[in-house]
C-alpha cells in the first residue's frame, strides 16, 4: 500500500474514528484503525464492537492499493506531531508502515507495526439506495437540546440512551435519567425509517454530535436494519447497535398543570447560577432558588467553606416559593437554549419544574426538585 495525503486533513479523519476506540481495548485489534487505500480515496474504520465509524478521504494519489490496521493512538500522535504539509504512507510485506514527507523537505521518518486487515471485525454496510435524507439543522438541534438528560450507567439500561419516536412526519426525541427529562418535536420533510421507537446508546449519540459539529456538509442519511441504525453525513458513516427494551411512559413525568409560570432573562439566569454554584456543596451541587416578588434569589452554601447569593429580575408576583435544584441540571438546559428569555413553570417546592422556550411549544425540559 502506498498513498499520500494532506497531513491536517488526514489527522482530522483519524481523530473522528479514533474517538470511539475504548481506553481499555476489548482485544488488541480493536485498538487499531483499519486503513484501506484504493482508487483515489482512503477509507478509515474503527469499532468498539457496538459502534462502528468509517470516514472516506479523497487523497492526492494511491500508487499501490492495500489494507492494514495500525494502532490508533500512536497513529494519531504521529500525524499530529509530524512536520510538513503532506504525508506519505508506504507499507511492505511484513505489515510495517513507513510515514514520511513525500517532498523530502522534512527528513522525519516514522515506522509503525501494523496487523493484517483480515483480522479486523467486519463492519456492516448498507445499500446506499436504502438511506433516507434529512436536514442537518433539525437533527443537530434535536440531539443537542435533549442528550444532556441521558443517563450514563444506569441499571435501567433504556435510560442510557436517546429515545426517538416517529409519528407520521413528526419526530420526537426524548432523554431522561429519572431525575430530569428533555423532549423536542420537529416536523420533517418525510418520515424517519423507524416504524417503532428506537433507543440510541449514549456513546453513539455523543459520536453523532461530534460528527455534526465537525463541519461535515450535506444532508443526514438514516436507515435502520437488524437492530442497528446507519447514519451518514458527508464523508462519515456511523453504525450502531440499538438498546433493547421498552422506554418508560415519559408523558407521566410532564406536569399537566402549572400553578405559576415566570419569564426571566436566560443569560442573566445562567450567569447568576454559574456564580452562585461555585459555593454549591459536592456532590449534590445543590442551589436554592426562591421565587419572590419581581425577582428570584439563588443561594448556595458549603459548610465550613462559604456561601453565595445573587438575584435576577422576573415578572413573578405570587407568594414566596423556594425550590432546591442540582445546579448542573439547570445549567445544562440554559446553555443549549439560544434564546433571550426562558419560561419557568412550577406548582410547589416538591413538584417537577418545567423550563420552556416561550416561542417554541415543541420543546420542554423537566427537572425534579431536591430535598432541602
N, C-alpha and C positions, 0 to 999 in steps of 0.2 A: 504494500500500500504506500502511495506517495501522493501528497497533495500540499498545496499552500493556501493560506487564507490571511485575512486581516486579523491581527492579533487581538485588538479590542473587541471586535465582533465575535470572534471565536470564544474569548473569555466570557462574554455576556451569555452565550448559549450554554457554555459549560456551567455557569452559575445557576441557570434556570433548572437544569436537570440534576445538578449536584445537591440541590436543596432538599430533595426527598430521601436521600440515602441516609439510613439510620446511623446515629452516632456509634452504636454498638451493633455492627452488622450481624445479620442472621447467619450468613455464611460468607466466606471471603469474596466470592464472586459478586455478591450484592453490593460490596463496597466499591465496585468498579463501574465505569461508564462504558457502554458499548459504542464503538465508533465504526461507522460503515461509510466507505467512500466509493462512489460510482457516478459516472457521467460528469455532471458539473455541480454536484452537491454532495454534502456530507450530512449524515444522519447521526445524531447523538441520542442515546437511550439510557434511562436509569429507572430502577424499580426498587421498591421495598417489599414486593410480592403482593401488596394490597393496592398500591398506586403505581402507575407507570407513566413516564413522561418521555416524549420524543420531540426533538427540535430538528428542523430542516434548515440547513445553511448552504446557500449558494457560495461557492468558493472560486478563487482565481483559476485554478486548474486541478484536475485529478489526472495525474500522469499514470498512476497504477491503481486500479481498484483493489479493494480488500476490506477485511473486517478484523477488529481486535478489541479487547477490553483493557482499559487502563485504570489504575487506582484513582478514584475521583478527586480526593482531597489533594494529593500530590500533583495531579494534572492541573487543577485549578490554581494552586500556588505557583507552579512553574510558569503557567501562561501569564498570570498576573505580574510576576516579577521579571519576565523576560524583556530584554532590551531590544528595541526595534519595532517597526510598524507591521512587519509581515513575519509569519512563521511558516516553516515547512515541516511536515511530518513524513517520516520515512521509516517503514518497518521492514525487517528482514525475516528470514525463515525461523529464527529462534524466538519469535514473539517479543523482541526488543524493538522499541520505537525511539528514533532519534528526532529531537526537536532542535531546529537551528534557524538562523536568519538566512533566507534564500538570497538576499542581496549581498551577503558577505560583509556588510558594514559592521555588524556585531559578530564577534568571534565566539559568542556563547554557544554552548552545545549541551543539551540535556538528554540523558538516556533513561527511559522508563521501562521496567519489566512489565510486559503485558500477559494476558491469559487468552487462550484460544476462544474465539467467539462462539463456538458450538457448545460451550459450557454455560452460556448465558441463558437465563429464563426467557421463554418466548412471550412477547408482549402481544396480546390480541389486537387485531386490526379490524376495521370495518369498511365495507364498500362506501366510497365517498358519496355515492348517489343516495345513501340512506340518511345522510345528515339533513337536519332542518336548521335554517339560519335565522338569527335573531339580532336585534340592535344591541350593540355592545354597552351603550349607556344604561339601558334598562337593567341588564344583568349585573353590571358593576354596582349600580346604586342599590339594588335589592340585597346583594350579598353584604355590602359594606354596612347597611343600616340594620342588619339582623345578626350577623355572625358573631358579634361580641357576646351575645347571650348564650352561645353554645356551652355545654359542659365540656370538661377536658377528659376526666377519667371517672365518670360517674358509673356506679354499679348498674344503674338503669341505662343500658347501653344506647337506647334510642335518643337519649339526651345529648350524646356525644356527636351531634351532627346537625345538619341543616335540613329541615323538612320542606319539601317542595310539592305543592298540590296544584293541579291543573284543572280548572273548570271552564270548559269552552276555551275562549281566548284570554280568560283572566287567570293569572298565575299569582299564587300567594307563596311567600317564603316566610318560614317561621323558625325561631330558635328559642329554646328555653333550657335553663339548668335547674329549674324547680324553685328558684328564688327571684328570677326575673324572666321576662318574655318580650320578644320583639316580633312584630309581624308587619309585612308590607305587601300590598297587592298592586299589580300593574296589568294593564291590558296589552297583549302582544299582537302583532300582525297575524300570527297563526298560532295554533295550539302547540304547546310543547309535546314532545313524543312520549309522554308519561301518562298512560291511561289512569293509573292509580298514583297516589302519593309515593314519593321516594325520599330516602334519608341519605344525604351525602355525608361521609365521615368528616370530622372536623379538620383532619390533616389535608384531605383533598380540597376542602373549601379554602383553606389558607393558601394552598398552592395555586388554586384558581385565581385568588386575589393577586398573588404575586405576578402571574402572567398578565392579568388585566392591567396591573399597574406598571408593567414593564415597557409599555409604549407600543406593543404589537398592534398593528392596524387591521381593520377588516371587520367582518361580522362574525359573531359567535355561532358555532355549529354544535348541536347536541344530538345524541342518539342514545337509546337505551336498549340493551340486549343482554340476555343471560345474567341478569342481576348485576350488570355493570353499566356505567354511564361513560360515554365517549364525548369529550369536549375538545373543540378545535378553535383556535384563534390565531390568525396569521400563520406563522410557521411553527406553531406549538400544538402538539396533541397531548391530551391528558386522559388517561383511562383509569377509572377507579371502581372498586367493588362497592356495593351499596350495603348499608346497615340493614340487617333483617330485624323485623319487629313491628309492632303496632304503635304508631305515635299517639301520645295521650290526647284526650279531648281538650285542646288548649283553650277553646272558647269559654270553658267554665271558669278560667282564671281571669278573663277580661270583665271588669265591673260593668254591669248593665246600666247603673245609675250612679251619678256622682253628685254629692251634696254641694261641693264647691269646685269652682274652676277659676284659675287665675291666669293672667298672661304676664310674662316677665321677659326682659331683655336677655337673650340667650348668652351673649358674650359676657355681660356683666355677671350673670349667674355662674358661668363656667369659671371665670377669673376668681370670683369670690370663693367658690368651692375649692379651687386649687390652693388658694392662700390658706384657708382655714384647715384643710385636710392635712397640712404639714404637721399639725398637732393631734391628728387622729391616732388613737391607740391601735397598736398591732395586736392580733392580726385582723381585728374586726373592721378597721378603717371607718369606725362609726362617726358620723356627724349628726347633729340635731338641727332640724330646720323648723323654726317657729313662724307660722303664718300669722301675722298681726296686721293691725290697721295700716294699709298702704305700704307695707314693707314685709319682707321676710328676713329673719335673722338666722344666720348659720353659725354654729358653735361646735367646738371640739376640744377635748382635753385628754392628756395622758398623765396619770398620777405621777407625782414627783418629777415631772419633766416640764410641763407647761400647758397653756391653753390658748385658744384663738377664737375671735368672734368678728363677724362682719355683717353688714346689712345691704339689701338690694331692694330698690323701689318696686312695688307691684300695684295692681289695681284691686287688692283684696280689702273687703270691708266687713268680714264676719268676725266671729269670736276667735280668740287665740287658739291655735291648734299646733302642737309640737309633734313632729314625726321624726323618728331616727332612721337613717339610711346608711348603707355601705357607700361611702363617698365615691368609690370606683364605679359603682353601678350607675350613679347619676352622671358622672363624667363620661362614661362610655357612650351614653346616649347623646349628650350635648355635643360631643366633638364630631359626631357623624352627621349632625343636622346643619346643613348650610343655609340657615335661616336667621332672620334678625330677632324674632320673638318666638318663645316656646310657651305652650299652654300646659299647665299642671292641674290635674284633677284629683280630688281626694274626698273622702267622706269622714274618716276618723283617723286617729293615730295608730290604729291597728289594722286598718283595711288597706288593700292594694292601692298604690298610687299610679296614676297614668300620666305619661308625657306624650304630648301631641304636637304635630305641626298644624298651626291654625289654618294654613292654606292647603292642607293635604289630608283629607279624611281617610286615606287608604294606608296611613302609617300609624302605628301605635306601639308604645313601649310601656310595659307594666313592671313595677318594682314592688316587691313585698317589703314592708317596713320591718325594722329590727326592734327587739325588745330593749327598753331603756333601763 
